[in-house]
Amino acid sequence: MPITLPSISTQTYLSAFLTLTHLLKKALASSPTANTTLPSARLAPDMIPLSKQITKASNVATAAIYQLLPPSYIGPAAPKWQDDESTLEELIARCDATIAMLRGVRDEHLEGREGEKVEMVLGNGKVLRGDGRSVTLGMGMPNVMFHVVIAYAILRARGVELGKGDYLGGFVGGTEGLEVVVPEGGRWGSLAGWGWSVEWGRNLPPVGKGQCDVPGRGVGNFLYG
């Protein structure tokens, strides 16, 4: 599959928010008080809390995508987020809304926009100018990923049982063309609780070659057994 602007923008952001949703759901289930206490947790005293890590990731993805759309685009306007989420449940809902927004932008909306000049307003009031590809690779993607990684680190530091697979799951499962191969004699299972046989796949047999119906991606081949 060729590397296109949609594949490095909407599809990457979608995978990031699938991962964030997974992390937040595990956090929500980690303790009776997690819903209201974890959103204010910080990795360091001078860093923004978990709640703002999520909303900033959402704001960046929204701005990055809508700046890429052509003037002729006819579709929903950019969401006007309130950024007032204060519980894990509300943050999960914010991620779900961001995912819905990203899925509403079709590949054809971004095709050919790689070389178009765009501007992205940064949080400090400065304006980043460049073409679609440069703004996506130089600011959009690394900015969103920064907030995803910090959210993971905050939750892990607060005792939520997370592993590397919890971070990778949304990217592996949400990337077209990837296959998960289990060595001969191995056992089909899940990656850090993602449970692809349940969440990503549908009624897969325990061994052999099957297909996974990946949300937002359609059916992809997974080899295991």
N, C-alpha and C positions, 0 to 999 in steps of 0.2 A: 504494500500500500504506500503510495507516495506521501511525502510529508507536505501537508497543505496548511494554510492558515486555520481552517476549522479544526484540524487534528491537533494543532499546538495551542489552540485557544479554548474554544468551547468544550472540546472533549477532555482536555487536561483539567480545566476548571471543574467540569462535572465530576471527574474522578476525585478531585480534591474534596469536593463537598460530600460525595458518597463516603469518603474516609472520615470527614469530620462528623457526619451523622452517626457513623459506626462508633467512633470514639465517645461521643456524647451519650449515646445509648448505653454503652458499657459503664460510663461514669454514673449515669442515672441509677443503674442497678447495683452500684457498688456499696451504697449505704442509704439508710432511711433519710438522712439529712442532706444528701448530695445535691438534690434538686435546688436547694436554696443557698447552700454554703459554697459550693464549688465555683459558681460564676464569678465570685469576687476574688478568687485565688489568683496570685501573681507568681511568676517565676522569680522575680527580684523586686524589691520595694519600688524601684524607679521605672518599672515596666507596667504597661496597662494590664488589667485583669483578663481572665479567660473570656468573659462576656464580650469585651471590646476586641479581643483577638478574632473572635468569630464574626462580629459585625464588620470589622475592617476588611477581613478576607472577602466578605460578601460585597462590600462597597467597591473594593478594587476590581473584583471580577465583573461586577455590573458596569462600572465605568470603562473598563478595558474592552468589554464586548460592544457596548453601545457606541464607543468612539470609532469602532471599526466598521459599523454599518454604513452603507452608502446613503446619500441624500434621498435616493428614490425608495428607501425602505418604507414599507407600509406594514405596520404591525403594532403590537403593544408598546406603549411608551416605557421608558426606563422606570423601574419601581422607585418610589420615593420612600425609602426606609426611614423608620423613626429612630432606630438604634436604641431602643429603650428596653431590650430584653434583659430580664434579671433572674431567670430560672433556667435550668437545663432544658426543661420542656419547651420553653419559649425559644431557646437557642436552636433546638432541634427543628422547631417549626420554621425558624428563619432559614436554616439550611435547606429544608424542604422547599420553601418558597424560592430560594436561589436556584435550586436544581430545576424547578419548574420553569423559571425564567430562562435558564441556559438551554433547556430542551425546546423552548419556544423559538430559538434562533436556529434556523435551518442552515445547512452547509452552503447552500446556494446564495444565502444572504452575504456570505463573507468571501466567496470565490472571487479571485482577482483583486482582492483588496490588499495583498501583501505589499505592493509598492506605493499605495496611496498615502499621501501625507495626512497624519492625524495628530491631534493634540490631546494630552491627558493631564488633567489638573491634579496636582499632587496635594497631599495633606497640609503642606506648609505654604500653600498658596502659589507655589511655583508651577510653571507649565512645562511639561515634557513634550517635545516635538520630535517627530520622526516618521518613518513609514510604518505601515501596519505590522510588518514582520519585526522590525527593530523594537517598537514599543512593546509588542507581545513578549519577545524573548528577553529584552533588557529590563522590563519593569513589571508587566502584568504577571507573567508566570512566577518569577522569583519572589515577588511581593506576596502573592497568594500562598505560595509554598512556605514562606517564612512564618506566616500566621498559623498555618496548619501544624508545622513542626513545634512552634511555641505552645500551641494548645495541647499537643501530645505531651510535651515536657511538663507543663503545669499539672496535667492530670496524673502523669506517672509520679511526679514528685509528691503529690497528695495521696499516694497509695492506691490509685486505681490500677488494677492488674492489666497492664498493656505490654505488648511486645512489638518487635519490629514488624511482624506480620499484620498487626492491627493497622499499622500505617500503610503497608504495601498493598493490603487487600483491595482497596478501592481502585488502585491504579492497575494492578494485575487483572482484576476482574472486569475493569471498565475499559481496557485497551484492546482494540480490535487486532486480531492476528496473533495473540499470545496463546500458547498452549502450556498447560501444566502437566508435566510428565512425571509419573511415579515409577521408580525403577522396578524391574520385573521382580515379582514376589512381594512388592510393597503393598501398602494398604491405602485405599482412597479415603481421604479424610477431609480436614478443613485447614485453612491457614489462619491460625490464631483466632479461632472462633467465628470466622466469616461463614464457615459451613457452606462452601459453594454448592455441595450436593443439595442443599436446601434453599439458600438465598440466591445463588447465581445459576444453578442448574435446576432442572425440573425432572424428577423421577429418573435419575441416572442409575444404571446398573452398577454393581460394586466393582466390576472389572470390564475391560474392553475399551472400545472407543465410543464416545458419546458426544453430545452437544449441550452446551449451556446457553440458556436464554438470558443474556446479560441485559439488565435494565438499561434502556436508552441506547443499546448497541445492536440489539437483535441477537441472532443465534451465532455462536462461535464454537469451534471445535476444541475439545479438551481430550487429551489422550492420557489414559491412566490404566493401572492394573498391574 
